[in-house]
Amino acid sequence: MELLIDTSELEPTLGERLSAALELLLPDALREHGLEVVRGGAAVTVEVRLTMPDVGLHEYVISIDVLTDGAREVVVDAKRCLACSEQKVVDRVIEQLPTVADWRPKSEPRTPCVKADSRATVVPVTRRPLRLGGLGLTGAVSLSAGAATIGGGVLMMSMPNLGWNVDPRPVGMGLVVGGSAVAAVAVAMVAVDVVLLAGRKRKPSMSVLPSLSPTNGGVLVVGRF
């Protein structure tokens, strides 16, 4: 690794003395931790920075960064040395070297390689829209009318006896029955129209049964189309 001492923020004479002391002592101290200092061409650079925020109190701040491939990583972050002499500052820097020796570059997470399975074949699903002829469209309109009639009948059946001249509940039952019949015919018309357009040879089999209860009504269709 390459060693860089930055004392540019110190008073020039003081900075020169500390730089000379560190450049003399740090290579041997780093070698004791298994790190060899070279001049130029190193892949890793250790930068030691010294600042003095308070000159009157002789307060020094020690920071050590590691530079690799243009990236900077903080290893020692602003260690303070209050009322320190120059020799004590040098000793404090040497005390931080085990942290530098333990530094390892951060490994980037590997992206797993997913191999395409040649056996997996995506088969597109083709959806065919339901097509209706004139008979089917008429049946669809009739089915809507029948459903509306059934809904109105169920609503009238759920009404209490209000003492009117005409009790709405029997009328509602009649509407449900009539709407169910209309809906049954409409379903049959749609089914026949679909079978004719599909050109199927087999004859459709279908049963249409009204489904009634005191609170609702509807149509039950059972068959094969």
Secondary structure by P-SEA (a helix, b strand, c coil): cbbbbbcccccaaaaaaaaaaaaacaaaaaaaaccccccccccbbbbbbbbbccccccbbbbbbbbbcccbbbbcccccccccccaaaaaaaaaaaaaaaaacccccccccbbbbbcccbbbbbbbbbcccccaaaaaaaaaaaaaaaaaaaaaaaaacccccccccaaaaaaaaaaaaaaaaaaaaaaaaaaaaaaacccbbbbbbbbbbbcccbbbbbbbccc
